[in-house]
Amino acid sequence: MYAKSVRDFCVKLKKDVINIVYIRQLIRASSSVGANYIEASDDSGKRDEKLKIKISRREAKESIYWLHLILIYNDVSLETGRAKLIDEASQIRRILSAILNKLG
């Protein structure tokens, strides 16, 4: 699950004045991806389903933004973890775009 992977990544980060702000935003965005997707499958109509999927896709994009801003202080392990999370968020965005195209 993407939000759990992001959470586990954030636990490893240095908690300085800058990262605290970025971490909060990243946690919110990444957890919103799954939350909105779950709401989309709630049988509340096609229009609401599409809206929630669009929000979920937007939150995945925002997660990528915050991941790029996080300070890792040249830690190779953290850079590898960040790259994996960025790739996963990109894949999630593509999947959500395909779902939206299918919904019409």
N, CA, C and O atoms as a GROMACS GRO file, in nm:
protein
  416
    1MET      N    1   0.083  -0.117   0.000
    1MET     CA    2   0.000   0.000   0.000
    1MET      C    3   0.089   0.125   0.000
    1MET      O    4   0.182   0.138   0.080
    2TYR      N    5   0.058   0.215  -0.092
    2TYR     CA    6   0.141   0.334  -0.114
    2TYR      C    7   0.155   0.420   0.012
    2TYR      O    8   0.266   0.461   0.047
    3ALA      N    9   0.046   0.448   0.079
    3ALA     CA   10   0.052   0.536   0.197
    3ALA      C   11   0.141   0.477   0.307
    3ALA      O   12   0.212   0.551   0.375
    4LYS      N   13   0.137   0.346   0.324
    4LYS     CA   14   0.222   0.283   0.424
    4LYS      C   15   0.370   0.293   0.386
    4LYS      O   16   0.455   0.316   0.472
    5SER      N   17   0.399   0.275   0.258
    5SER     CA   18   0.538   0.287   0.212
    5SER      C   19   0.590   0.429   0.234
    5SER      O   20   0.705   0.448   0.274
    6VAL      N   21   0.506   0.528   0.207
    6VAL     CA   22   0.544   0.668   0.229
    6VAL      C   23   0.566   0.692   0.378
    6VAL      O   24   0.664   0.755   0.418
    7ARG      N   25   0.475   0.642   0.459
    7ARG     CA   26   0.488   0.658   0.605
    7ARG      C   27   0.621   0.600   0.654
    7ARG      O   28   0.692   0.664   0.731
    8ASP      N   29   0.652   0.479   0.610
    8ASP     CA   30   0.776   0.414   0.652
    8ASP      C   31   0.899   0.491   0.604
    8ASP      O   32   1.000   0.496   0.675
    9PHE      N   33   0.891   0.549   0.486
    9PHE     CA   34   0.999   0.632   0.434
    9PHE      C   35   1.017   0.756   0.522
    9PHE      O   36   1.129   0.793   0.556
   10CYS      N   37   0.907   0.819   0.557
   10CYS     CA   38   0.912   0.944   0.635
   10CYS      C   39   0.970   0.922   0.774
   10CYS      O   40   1.034   1.011   0.829
   11VAL      N   41   0.947   0.806   0.831
   11VAL     CA   42   1.001   0.775   0.964
   11VAL      C   43   1.154   0.781   0.962
   11VAL      O   44   1.215   0.815   1.064
   12LYS      N   45   1.215   0.750   0.850
   12LYS     CA   46   1.361   0.745   0.838
   12LYS      C   47   1.425   0.882   0.814
   12LYS      O   48   1.547   0.896   0.825
   13LEU      N   49   1.342   0.983   0.783
   13LEU     CA   50   1.395   1.114   0.747
   13LEU      C   51   1.438   1.195   0.869
   13LEU      O   52   1.387   1.176   0.979
   14LYS      N   53   1.534   1.284   0.847
   14LYS     CA   54   1.576   1.378   0.950
   14LYS      C   55   1.461   1.477   0.972
   14LYS      O   56   1.407   1.532   0.876
   15LYS      N   57   1.425   1.499   1.097
   15LYS     CA   58   1.312   1.587   1.131
   15LYS      C   59   1.364   1.728   1.163
   15LYS      O   60   1.371   1.767   1.279
   16ASP      N   61   1.399   1.802   1.059
   16ASP     CA   62   1.440   1.941   1.079
   16ASP      C   63   1.324   2.034   1.045
   16ASP      O   64   1.217   1.989   1.005
   17VAL      N   65   1.346   2.163   1.061
   17VAL     CA   66   1.240   2.261   1.041
   17VAL      C   67   1.179   2.251   0.901
   17VAL      O   68   1.057   2.263   0.887
   18ILE      N   69   1.258   2.229   0.801
   18ILE     CA   70   1.209   2.222   0.663
   18ILE      C   71   1.137   2.089   0.638
   18ILE      O   72   1.024   2.088   0.589
   19ASN      N   73   1.201   1.980   0.673
   19ASN     CA   74   1.141   1.849   0.645
   19ASN      C   75   1.009   1.826   0.718
   19ASN      O   76   0.921   1.757   0.666
   20ILE      N   77   0.994   1.882   0.835
   20ILE     CA   78   0.869   1.863   0.909
   20ILE      C   79   0.751   1.912   0.825
   20ILE      O   80   0.648   1.845   0.819
   21VAL      N   81   0.765   2.027   0.761
   21VAL     CA   82   0.658   2.082   0.677
   21VAL      C   83   0.634   1.991   0.557
   21VAL      O   84   0.520   1.958   0.525
   22TYR      N   85   0.741   1.949   0.491
   22TYR     CA   86   0.728   1.864   0.372
   22TYR      C   87   0.671   1.727   0.408
   22TYR      O   88   0.588   1.672   0.334
   23ILE      N   89   0.714   1.672   0.519
   23ILE     CA   90   0.666   1.540   0.562
   23ILE      C   91   0.515   1.545   0.587
   23ILE      O   92   0.442   1.455   0.544
   24ARG      N   93   0.468   1.648   0.656
   24ARG     CA   94   0.324   1.661   0.681
   24ARG      C   95   0.246   1.664   0.551
   24ARG      O   96   0.144   1.597   0.537
   25GLN      N   97   0.293   1.743   0.456
   25GLN     CA   98   0.224   1.754   0.328
   25GLN      C   99   0.228   1.622   0.251
   25GLN      O  100   0.129   1.581   0.191
   26LEU      N  101   0.342   1.557   0.253
   26LEU     CA  102   0.357   1.429   0.183
   26LEU      C  103   0.266   1.322   0.243
   26LEU      O  104   0.202   1.246   0.170
   27ILE      N  105   0.260   1.315   0.374
   27ILE     CA  106   0.174   1.217   0.441
   27ILE      C  107   0.028   1.243   0.404
   27ILE      O  108  -0.046   1.149   0.375
   28ARG      N  109  -0.014   1.369   0.406
   28ARG     CA  110  -0.152   1.401   0.370
   28ARG      C  111  -0.184   1.362   0.226
   28ARG      O  112  -0.286   1.297   0.200
   29ALA      N  113  -0.096   1.400   0.134
   29ALA     CA  114  -0.121   1.372  -0.008
   29ALA      C  115  -0.122   1.222  -0.035
   29ALA      O  116  -0.211   1.171  -0.103
   30SER      N  117  -0.023   1.151   0.017
   30SER     CA  118  -0.012   1.008  -0.013
   30SER      C  119  -0.127   0.929   0.048
   30SER      O  120  -0.175   0.833  -0.014
   31SER      N  121  -0.173   0.966   0.166
   31SER     CA  122  -0.285   0.894   0.227
   31SER      C  123  -0.416   0.929   0.158
   31SER      O  124  -0.510   0.849   0.159
   32SER      N  125  -0.423   1.047   0.100
   32SER     CA  126  -0.544   1.088   0.029
   32SER      C  127  -0.563   1.012  -0.102
   32SER      O  128  -0.676   0.998  -0.149
   33VAL      N  129  -0.455   0.962  -0.159
   33VAL     CA  130  -0.465   0.884  -0.283
   33VAL      C  131  -0.557   0.765  -0.260
   33VAL      O  132  -0.655   0.747  -0.334
   34GLY      N  133  -0.527   0.685  -0.162
   34GLY     CA  134  -0.607   0.566  -0.134
   34GLY      C  135  -0.745   0.598  -0.078
   34GLY      O  136  -0.843   0.533  -0.113
   35ALA      N  137  -0.752   0.699   0.007
   35ALA     CA  138  -0.880   0.735   0.068
   35ALA      C  139  -0.981   0.778  -0.039
   35ALA      O  140  -1.097   0.738  -0.034
   36ASN      N  141  -0.938   0.859  -0.133
   36ASN     CA  142  -1.029   0.904  -0.238
   36ASN      C  143  -1.065   0.791  -0.333
   36ASN      O  144  -1.176   0.786  -0.385
   37TYR      N  145  -0.971   0.702  -0.357
   37TYR     CA  146  -1.002   0.587  -0.443
   37TYR      C  147  -1.107   0.498  -0.378
   37TYR      O  148  -1.198   0.449  -0.445
   38ILE      N  149  -1.096   0.478  -0.248
   38ILE     CA  150  -1.195   0.398  -0.176
   38ILE      C  151  -1.332   0.465  -0.185
   38ILE      O  152  -1.433   0.398  -0.207
   39GLU      N  153  -1.335   0.597  -0.167
   39GLU     CA  154  -1.462   0.670  -0.178
   39GLU      C  155  -1.519   0.661  -0.319
   39GLU      O  156  -1.641   0.659  -0.336
   40ALA      N  157  -1.434   0.654  -0.418
   40ALA     CA  158  -1.480   0.646  -0.558
   40ALA      C  159  -1.558   0.518  -0.583
   40ALA      O  160  -1.648   0.515  -0.667
   41SER      N  161  -1.525   0.414  -0.512
   41SER     CA  162  -1.593   0.285  -0.533
   41SER      C  163  -1.713   0.266  -0.442
   41SER      O  164  -1.755   0.154  -0.416
   42ASP      N  165  -1.768   0.376  -0.393
   42ASP     CA  166  -1.876   0.374  -0.294
   42ASP      C  167  -2.016   0.372  -0.353
   42ASP      O  168  -2.113   0.391  -0.280
   43ASP      N  169  -2.030   0.348  -0.482
   43ASP     CA  170  -2.161   0.345  -0.549
   43ASP      C  171  -2.242   0.473  -0.528
   43ASP      O  172  -2.362   0.467  -0.501
   44SER      N  173  -2.177   0.587  -0.540
   44SER     CA  174  -2.249   0.713  -0.524
   44SER      C  175  -2.265   0.785  -0.659
   44SER      O  176  -2.280   0.907  -0.663
   45GLY      N  177  -2.262   0.710  -0.766
   45GLY     CA  178  -2.283   0.766  -0.899
   45GLY      C  179  -2.155   0.784  -0.978
   45GLY      O  180  -2.047   0.800  -0.921
   46LYS      N  181  -2.169   0.780  -1.110
   46LYS     CA  182  -2.052   0.791  -1.200
   46LYS      C  183  -1.982   0.926  -1.187
   46LYS      O  184  -1.859   0.933  -1.190
   47ARG      N  185  -2.060   1.031  -1.172
   47ARG     CA  186  -2.000   1.166  -1.162
   47ARG      C  187  -1.911   1.176  -1.038
   47ARG      O  188  -1.799   1.225  -1.046
   48ASP      N  189  -1.961   1.130  -0.924
   48ASP     CA  190  -1.884   1.133  -0.801
   48ASP      C  191  -1.763   1.040  -0.810
   48ASP      O  192  -1.655   1.072  -0.761
   49GLU      N  193  -1.782   0.925  -0.874
   49GLU     CA  194  -1.672   0.830  -0.892
   49GLU      C  195  -1.559   0.895  -0.971
   49GLU      O  196  -1.442   0.884  -0.933
   50LYS      N  197  -1.593   0.961  -1.080
   50LYS     CA  198  -1.491   1.027  -1.162
   50LYS      C  199  -1.422   1.139  -1.085
   50LYS      O  200  -1.300   1.155  -1.095
   51LEU      N  201  -1.499   1.216  -1.009
   51LEU     CA  202  -1.443   1.325  -0.931
   51LEU      C  203  -1.342   1.272  -0.829
   51LEU      O  204  -1.233   1.327  -0.816
   52LYS      N  205  -1.378   1.167  -0.757
   52LYS     CA  206  -1.289   1.110  -0.655
   52LYS      C  207  -1.163   1.051  -0.718
   52LYS      O  208  -1.054   1.060  -0.660
   53ILE      N  209  -1.177   0.990  -0.833
   53ILE     CA  210  -1.060   0.935  -0.901
   53ILE      C  211  -0.969   1.048  -0.948
   53ILE      O  212  -0.846   1.036  -0.942
   54LYS      N  213  -1.027   1.156  -0.996
   54LYS     CA  214  -0.946   1.273  -1.035
   54LYS      C  215  -0.872   1.331  -0.916
   54LYS      O  216  -0.755   1.368  -0.927
   55ILE      N  217  -0.939   1.339  -0.803
   55ILE     CA  218  -0.873   1.388  -0.681
   55ILE      C  219  -0.760   1.294  -0.641
   55ILE      O  220  -0.652   1.340  -0.605
   56SER      N  221  -0.786   1.165  -0.647
   56SER     CA  222  -0.684   1.066  -0.613
   56SER      C  223  -0.562   1.080  -0.704
   56SER      O  224  -0.448   1.075  -0.657
   57ARG      N  225  -0.587   1.099  -0.833
   57ARG     CA  226  -0.477   1.117  -0.929
   57ARG      C  227  -0.399   1.245  -0.899
   57ARG      O  228  -0.276   1.246  -0.906
   58ARG      N  229  -0.470   1.351  -0.865
   58ARG     CA  230  -0.406   1.478  -0.831
   58ARG      C  231  -0.319   1.465  -0.705
   58ARG      O  232  -0.212   1.524  -0.697
   59GLU      N  233  -0.367   1.388  -0.608
   59GLU     CA  234  -0.291   1.367  -0.484
   59GLU      C  235  -0.164   1.285  -0.511
   59GLU      O  236  -0.062   1.306  -0.446
   60ALA      N  237  -0.172   1.192  -0.604
   60ALA     CA  238  -0.052   1.116  -0.642
   60ALA      C  239   0.051   1.209  -0.703
   60ALA      O  240   0.171   1.198  -0.675
   61LYS      N  241   0.004   1.301  -0.787
   61LYS     CA  242   0.094   1.399  -0.849
   61LYS      C  243   0.155   1.490  -0.742
   61LYS      O  244   0.274   1.521  -0.747
   62GLU      N  245   0.073   1.530  -0.646
   62GLU     CA  246   0.124   1.616  -0.538
   62GLU      C  247   0.225   1.540  -0.452
   62GLU      O  248   0.322   1.599  -0.404
   63SER      N  249   0.203   1.412  -0.432
   63SER     CA  250   0.299   1.331  -0.355
   63SER      C  251   0.436   1.334  -0.421
   63SER      O  252   0.538   1.344  -0.354
   64ILE      N  253   0.438   1.325  -0.553
   64ILE     CA  254   0.564   1.330  -0.626
   64ILE      C  255   0.634   1.463  -0.601
   64ILE      O  256   0.755   1.468  -0.580
   65TYR      N  257   0.557   1.571  -0.603
   65TYR     CA  258   0.612   1.705  -0.577
   65TYR      C  259   0.679   1.710  -0.439
   65TYR      O  260   0.794   1.755  -0.427
   66TRP      N  261   0.608   1.666  -0.336
   66TRP     CA  262   0.664   1.671  -0.201
   66TRP      C  263   0.784   1.578  -0.187
   66TRP      O  264   0.880   1.611  -0.116
   67LEU      N  265   0.780   1.464  -0.253
   67LEU     CA  266   0.896   1.373  -0.248
   67LEU      C  267   1.020   1.440  -0.306
   67LEU      O  268   1.130   1.420  -0.254
   68HIS      N  269   1.004   1.518  -0.412
   68HIS     CA  270   1.118   1.589  -0.470
   68HIS      C  271   1.174   1.695  -0.374
   68HIS      O  272   1.294   1.724  -0.376
   69LEU      N  273   1.089   1.752  -0.290
   69LEU     CA  274   1.133   1.858  -0.200
   69LEU      C  275   1.198   1.808  -0.071
   69LEU      O  276   1.277   1.879  -0.010
   70ILE      N  277   1.165   1.687  -0.031
   70ILE     CA  278   1.219   1.631   0.093
   70ILE      C  279   1.372   1.634   0.090
   70ILE      O  280   1.435   1.598  -0.009
   71LEU      N  281   1.429   1.677   0.202
   71LEU     CA  282   1.576   1.679   0.214
   71LEU      C  283   1.625   1.543   0.263
   71LEU      O  284   1.577   1.491   0.365
   72ILE      N  285   1.720   1.485   0.190
   72ILE     CA  286   1.772   1.354   0.229
   72ILE      C  287   1.920   1.358   0.265
   72ILE      O  288   1.977   1.258   0.307
   73TYR      N  289   1.982   1.474   0.247
   73TYR     CA  290   2.120   1.496   0.289
   73TYR      C  291   2.217   1.390   0.232
   73TYR      O  292   2.298   1.334   0.306
   74ASN      N  293   2.206   1.365   0.105
   74ASN     CA  294   2.297   1.274   0.032
   74ASN      C  295   2.296   1.130   0.084
   74ASN      O  296   2.395   1.059   0.067
   75ASP      N  297   2.190   1.088   0.146
   75ASP     CA  298   2.177   0.950   0.194
   75ASP      C  299   2.131   0.864   0.076
   75ASP      O  300   2.019   0.878   0.027
   76VAL      N  301   2.218   0.775   0.032
   76VAL     CA  302   2.190   0.692  -0.086
   76VAL      C  303   2.069   0.602  -0.064
   76VAL      O  304   1.988   0.584  -0.155
   77SER      N  305   2.056   0.548   0.054
   77SER     CA  306   1.942   0.462   0.085
   77SER      C  307   1.810   0.540   0.075
   77SER      O  308   1.712   0.490   0.020
   78LEU      N  309   1.809   0.662   0.128
   78LEU     CA  310   1.688   0.744   0.120
   78LEU      C  311   1.660   0.786  -0.024
   78LEU      O  312   1.544   0.794  -0.064
   79GLU      N  313   1.764   0.813  -0.100
   79GLU     CA  314   1.744   0.849  -0.241
   79GLU      C  315   1.683   0.734  -0.319
   79GLU      O  316   1.595   0.754  -0.403
   80THR      N  317   1.728   0.612  -0.290
   80THR     CA  318   1.672   0.494  -0.354
   80THR      C  319   1.525   0.478  -0.316
   80THR      O  320   1.440   0.450  -0.401
   81GLY      N  321   1.494   0.496  -0.188
   81GLY     CA  322   1.357   0.487  -0.141
   81GLY      C  323   1.269   0.593  -0.204
   81GLY      O  324   1.155   0.566  -0.243
   82ARG      N  325   1.321   0.714  -0.215
   82ARG     CA  326   1.245   0.823  -0.276
   82ARG      C  327   1.217   0.792  -0.423
   82ARG      O  328   1.105   0.813  -0.470
   83ALA      N  329   1.317   0.743  -0.494
   83ALA     CA  330   1.298   0.710  -0.636
   83ALA      C  331   1.191   0.604  -0.654
   83ALA      O  332   1.110   0.612  -0.747
   84LYS      N  333   1.189   0.504  -0.567
   84LYS     CA  334   1.087   0.399  -0.575
   84LYS      C  335   0.947   0.456  -0.550
   84LYS      O  336   0.852   0.419  -0.619
   85LEU      N  337   0.936   0.546  -0.453
   85LEU     CA  338   0.805   0.605  -0.423
   85LEU      C  339   0.757   0.696  -0.535
   85LEU      O  340   0.638   0.699  -0.566
   86ILE      N  341   0.850   0.768  -0.595
   86ILE     CA  342   0.814   0.853  -0.710
   86ILE      C  343   0.767   0.767  -0.825
   86ILE      O  344   0.668   0.799  -0.891
   87ASP      N  345   0.836   0.657  -0.850
   87ASP     CA  346   0.796   0.565  -0.956
   87ASP      C  347   0.659   0.505  -0.927
   87ASP      O  348   0.574   0.495  -1.016
   88GLU      N  349   0.637   0.465  -0.803
   88GLU     CA  350   0.507   0.406  -0.767
   88GLU      C  351   0.394   0.507  -0.784
   88GLU      O  352   0.287   0.473  -0.835
   89ALA      N  353   0.416   0.631  -0.742
   89ALA     CA  354   0.314   0.735  -0.758
   89ALA      C  355   0.286   0.761  -0.905
   89ALA      O  356   0.172   0.785  -0.944
   90SER      N  357   0.390   0.757  -0.987
   90SER     CA  358   0.373   0.776  -1.132
   90SER      C  359   0.290   0.663  -1.192
   90SER      O  360   0.204   0.687  -1.277
   91GLN      N  361   0.315   0.542  -1.148
   91GLN     CA  362   0.236   0.427  -1.195
   91GLN      C  363   0.091   0.439  -1.150
   91GLN      O  364   0.000   0.409  -1.227
   92ILE      N  365   0.069   0.481  -1.027
   92ILE     CA  366  -0.066   0.501  -0.977
   92ILE      C  367  -0.139   0.605  -1.062
   92ILE      O  368  -0.255   0.585  -1.097
   93ARG      N  369  -0.072   0.714  -1.095
   93ARG     CA  370  -0.132   0.818  -1.180
   93ARG      C  371  -0.174   0.762  -1.315
   93ARG      O  372  -0.282   0.792  -1.364
   94ARG      N  373  -0.087   0.681  -1.374
   94ARG     CA  374  -0.119   0.622  -1.505
   94ARG      C  375  -0.239   0.528  -1.495
   94ARG      O  376  -0.325   0.526  -1.583
   95ILE      N  377  -0.244   0.450  -1.389
   95ILE     CA  378  -0.357   0.358  -1.369
   95ILE      C  379  -0.487   0.438  -1.352
   95ILE      O  380  -0.589   0.404  -1.412
   96LEU      N  381  -0.482   0.541  -1.270
   96LEU     CA  382  -0.601   0.622  -1.248
   96LEU      C  383  -0.645   0.693  -1.376
   96LEU      O  384  -0.764   0.709  -1.401
   97SER      N  385  -0.548   0.737  -1.456
   97SER     CA  386  -0.582   0.799  -1.585
   97SER      C  387  -0.650   0.699  -1.676
   97SER      O  388  -0.746   0.733  -1.745
   98ALA      N  389  -0.602   0.576  -1.676
   98ALA     CA  390  -0.663   0.472  -1.760
   98ALA      C  391  -0.806   0.443  -1.713
   98ALA      O  392  -0.896   0.423  -1.795
   99ILE      N  393  -0.828   0.442  -1.583
   99ILE     CA  394  -0.963   0.421  -1.530
   99ILE      C  395  -1.054   0.534  -1.573
   99ILE      O  396  -1.167   0.511  -1.616
  100LEU      N  397  -1.006   0.657  -1.563
  100LEU     CA  398  -1.086   0.772  -1.604
  100LEU      C  399  -1.121   0.767  -1.753
  100LEU      O  400  -1.233   0.799  -1.793
  101ASN      N  401  -1.025   0.726  -1.834
  101ASN     CA  402  -1.051   0.714  -1.979
  101ASN      C  403  -1.158   0.608  -2.005
  101ASN      O  404  -1.243   0.624  -2.092
  102LYS      N  405  -1.153   0.501  -1.929
  102LYS     CA  406  -1.249   0.394  -1.946
  102LYS      C  407  -1.390   0.438  -1.902
  102LYS      O  408  -1.490   0.396  -1.961
  103LEU      N  409  -1.396   0.522  -1.799
  103LEU     CA  410  -1.525   0.569  -1.750
  103LEU      C  411  -1.588   0.670  -1.846
  103LEU      O  412  -1.709   0.691  -1.846
  104GLY      N  413  -1.502   0.731  -1.927
  104GLY     CA  414  -1.553   0.825  -2.029
  104GLY      C  415  -1.575   0.960  -1.983
  104GLY      O  416  -1.617   1.046  -2.060
   0.00000   0.00000   0.00000
